[in-house]
C-alpha cells in the first residue's frame, strides 16, 4: 500500500466519514450519499480515490429490479502510525517493509515473470539483514560499555582490544 497516497486519502474528513459508515456493512453510492448528505458525483470521486489507495473494494450485486448495484466495502484491515517528535516525523505501517514483495507477488499472480526482481529483492533483504545485525551488535556493545562504566569497571572492547591498546 502506498503510504503517501494513504495519508493523502485519510486527510479528508469526508473520506473518514465514508469509512466510518462502511464499518458495519457494504453500501452502494446512493446510500452513502444520503447518509452523509453529499452529492453522488462527489461520493463517487471519494470512493474511487479510496479504492485506488487500497482502502476499499467494490463488487456488483444483482438486485430484484433494475441494474446490478456497485457495493463498496472496506478491503482489509489497515493500520498505520504517525510519530512526531522534535526533529522527527515518521510514518509506519506494519508490514510496509514488505510492500515491494507484495507488489511483485501481485504481478506474479497476473502471470508476469518477476523472478529476476525477486532474486534482486532477496539480495537486498540479505544486505539489509547483515547491516541490521552489525548495527544491533554495535548498539549492544555500547550498552554493555555504558553499564560497565557506570559500575566503574575497566571497559573491554571486542575480544582483543582494550582502551589502552593501540590497534
C-alpha contacts under 8 A as a table, 3 or more apart, distances in Angstrom:
res1	aa1	res2	aa2	distance
1	X	6	X	7.49
1	X	53	X	6.87
1	X	54	X	6.59
1	X	96	X	7.48
1	X	99	X	6.55
2	X	5	X	5.39
2	X	6	X	6.14
2	X	53	X	6.89
3	X	6	X	4.91
3	X	7	X	6.11
3	X	93	X	7.62
4	X	7	X	5.18
4	X	8	X	6.17
5	X	8	X	5.01
5	X	9	X	6.10
5	X	53	X	6.05
6	X	9	X	5.13
6	X	10	X	6.07
6	X	53	X	5.73
7	X	10	X	5.08
7	X	11	X	6.03
8	X	11	X	5.24
8	X	12	X	7.49
9	X	12	X	6.10
9	X	15	X	7.01
9	X	49	X	6.93
9	X	50	X	6.44
9	X	53	X	7.35
10	X	13	X	7.39
10	X	15	X	6.54
10	X	16	X	6.28
12	X	15	X	5.43
12	X	16	X	6.53
13	X	16	X	5.01
13	X	17	X	6.12
14	X	17	X	4.95
14	X	18	X	6.20
14	X	46	X	7.96
15	X	18	X	4.94
15	X	19	X	6.27
15	X	46	X	6.35
15	X	47	X	7.85
15	X	50	X	7.57
16	X	19	X	5.08
16	X	20	X	6.19
17	X	20	X	4.97
17	X	21	X	6.19
17	X	36	X	7.72
18	X	21	X	5.06
18	X	22	X	6.23
18	X	32	X	7.06
18	X	36	X	7.83
19	X	22	X	5.08
19	X	23	X	6.31
19	X	74	X	7.18
20	X	23	X	5.38
21	X	24	X	7.09
21	X	32	X	7.48
22	X	25	X	5.57
22	X	26	X	5.82
22	X	27	X	6.61
22	X	72	X	7.68
22	X	73	X	6.13
22	X	74	X	6.60
23	X	26	X	7.95
23	X	73	X	8.00
23	X	74	X	7.08
25	X	73	X	6.89
26	X	71	X	5.81
26	X	72	X	5.25
26	X	73	X	4.49
26	X	74	X	7.64
27	X	31	X	6.27
27	X	32	X	6.70
27	X	71	X	5.10
27	X	72	X	5.45
27	X	73	X	6.86
28	X	31	X	5.59
28	X	32	X	6.51
28	X	69	X	6.68
28	X	70	X	5.77
28	X	71	X	4.40
28	X	72	X	6.02
29	X	32	X	5.24
29	X	33	X	6.04
29	X	40	X	6.42
29	X	43	X	6.83
29	X	44	X	6.84
29	X	70	X	7.53
29	X	71	X	7.38
29	X	72	X	7.91
30	X	33	X	4.89
30	X	34	X	6.03
30	X	40	X	6.35
31	X	34	X	5.26
31	X	35	X	6.14
32	X	35	X	5.19
32	X	36	X	6.08
32	X	43	X	7.40
33	X	36	X	5.43
33	X	37	X	5.51
33	X	38	X	5.07
33	X	39	X	5.82
33	X	40	X	5.45
33	X	43	X	6.34
34	X	37	X	4.98
34	X	38	X	6.90
38	X	42	X	6.90
38	X	43	X	6.78
39	X	42	X	5.49
39	X	43	X	6.35
40	X	43	X	4.92
40	X	44	X	6.05
41	X	44	X	5.19
41	X	45	X	6.52
42	X	45	X	5.18
42	X	46	X	6.34
43	X	46	X	5.09
43	X	47	X	6.06
44	X	47	X	5.04
44	X	48	X	6.04
45	X	48	X	5.08
45	X	49	X	6.33
46	X	49	X	5.25
46	X	50	X	6.21
47	X	50	X	5.06
47	X	51	X	5.99
47	X	56	X	7.52
47	X	72	X	7.90
48	X	51	X	5.14
48	X	52	X	6.13
49	X	52	X	5.07
49	X	53	X	6.25
50	X	53	X	5.07
50	X	54	X	6.39
50	X	55	X	5.40
50	X	56	X	5.81
51	X	54	X	5.06
51	X	55	X	5.60
51	X	56	X	4.50
51	X	57	X	5.88
51	X	58	X	7.84
52	X	55	X	7.59
52	X	56	X	7.92
53	X	56	X	7.79
54	X	57	X	7.33
54	X	75	X	6.89
55	X	74	X	5.95
55	X	75	X	5.52
55	X	76	X	7.03
55	X	78	X	7.38
56	X	72	X	6.48
56	X	73	X	5.50
56	X	74	X	4.50
56	X	75	X	4.66
56	X	76	X	7.87
57	X	72	X	5.78
57	X	73	X	5.43
57	X	74	X	6.20
57	X	75	X	5.08
58	X	70	X	6.42
58	X	71	X	5.42
58	X	72	X	4.43
58	X	73	X	6.17
59	X	70	X	5.47
59	X	71	X	5.46
59	X	72	X	6.81
60	X	68	X	5.80
60	X	69	X	5.30
60	X	70	X	4.27
60	X	71	X	6.04
61	X	68	X	5.17
61	X	69	X	5.35
61	X	70	X	6.32
61	X	71	X	6.95
62	X	67	X	6.90
62	X	68	X	4.15
62	X	69	X	6.42
63	X	66	X	6.68
63	X	67	X	7.02
63	X	68	X	5.72
63	X	69	X	7.12
74	X	77	X	7.79
79	X	93	X	5.99
79	X	94	X	6.74
80	X	91	X	7.06
80	X	92	X	5.52
80	X	93	X	4.12
80	X	94	X	6.58
81	X	91	X	5.69
81	X	92	X	5.15
81	X	93	X	6.22
82	X	89	X	7.29
82	X	90	X	5.85
82	X	91	X	4.51
82	X	92	X	6.41
83	X	88	X	7.60
83	X	89	X	5.66
83	X	90	X	5.07
83	X	91	X	6.24
84	X	88	X	5.82
84	X	89	X	4.56
84	X	90	X	6.54
85	X	88	X	5.19
85	X	89	X	6.47
92	X	96	X	7.22
93	X	96	X	5.22
94	X	97	X	7.77
95	X	98	X	5.64
95	X	99	X	7.01
96	X	99	X	5.04
97	X	100	X	7.56
98	X	101	X	5.20
98	X	102	X	6.32
99	X	102	X	5.05
99	X	103	X	6.29
100	X	103	X	5.11
100	X	104	X	6.31
101	X	104	X	5.10
101	X	105	X	6.07
101	X	118	X	7.71
101	X	121	X	7.68
102	X	105	X	4.94
102	X	106	X	6.22
103	X	106	X	5.19
103	X	107	X	6.33
104	X	107	X	5.02
104	X	108	X	6.10
104	X	114	X	6.56
104	X	117	X	7.85
104	X	118	X	7.43
105	X	108	X	5.05
105	X	109	X	6.25
106	X	109	X	5.07
106	X	110	X	6.44
107	X	110	X	5.08
107	X	111	X	6.70
107	X	112	X	5.58
107	X	113	X	7.93
107	X	114	X	7.30
108	X	111	X	5.10
108	X	112	X	4.90
108	X	113	X	6.18
108	X	114	X	6.19
109	X	112	X	7.25
114	X	117	X	5.30
114	X	118	X	6.16
115	X	118	X	5.01
115	X	119	X	6.22
116	X	119	X	5.08
116	X	120	X	6.29
117	X	120	X	5.03
117	X	121	X	6.11
118	X	121	X	4.90
118	X	122	X	6.18
119	X	122	X	5.11
119	X	123	X	6.42
120	X	123	X	5.09
120	X	124	X	6.23
121	X	124	X	4.97
121	X	125	X	6.10
122	X	125	X	5.07
122	X	126	X	6.09
123	X	126	X	5.03
123	X	127	X	6.23
124	X	127	X	5.15
124	X	128	X	6.14
125	X	128	X	4.96
125	X	129	X	6.01
126	X	129	X	5.04
126	X	130	X	6.24
127	X	130	X	5.13
127	X	131	X	6.18
128	X	131	X	5.11
128	X	132	X	5.98
129	X	132	X	5.01
129	X	133	X	6.12
130	X	133	X	5.19
130	X	134	X	6.31
131	X	134	X	5.19
131	X	135	X	6.15
132	X	135	X	5.07
132	X	136	X	6.04
133	X	136	X	5.09
133	X	137	X	6.14
134	X	137	X	5.11
134	X	138	X	6.25
135	X	138	X	5.11
135	X	139	X	6.19
136	X	139	X	5.10
136	X	140	X	6.11
137	X	140	X	5.14
137	X	141	X	6.15
138	X	141	X	5.09
138	X	142	X	6.21
139	X	142	X	5.10
139	X	143	X	6.19
140	X	143	X	5.02
140	X	144	X	6.12
141	X	144	X	5.05
141	X	145	X	6.07
141	X	157	X	7.89
142	X	145	X	5.02
142	X	146	X	6.10
143	X	146	X	5.14
143	X	147	X	6.17
144	X	147	X	5.07
144	X	148	X	6.14
145	X	148	X	5.07
145	X	149	X	6.05
145	X	155	X	6.11
145	X	156	X	7.77
146	X	149	X	5.04
146	X	150	X	6.11
147	X	150	X	5.13
147	X	151	X	6.50
148	X	151	X	5.14
148	X	152	X	6.36
148	X	153	X	5.45
148	X	154	X	7.11
148	X	155	X	6.30
149	X	152	X	4.85
149	X	153	X	5.85
149	X	154	X	7.23
149	X	155	X	6.85
150	X	153	X	7.73
155	X	162	X	6.91
155	X	163	X	7.06
156	X	159	X	7.51
156	X	161	X	6.58
156	X	162	X	4.90
156	X	163	X	6.99
157	X	160	X	7.29
157	X	161	X	5.24
157	X	162	X	5.42
157	X	163	X	7.23
158	X	161	X	5.77
158	X	162	X	7.83
161	X	165	X	6.20
161	X	166	X	7.88
161	X	167	X	7.49
162	X	165	X	5.40
163	X	166	X	7.83
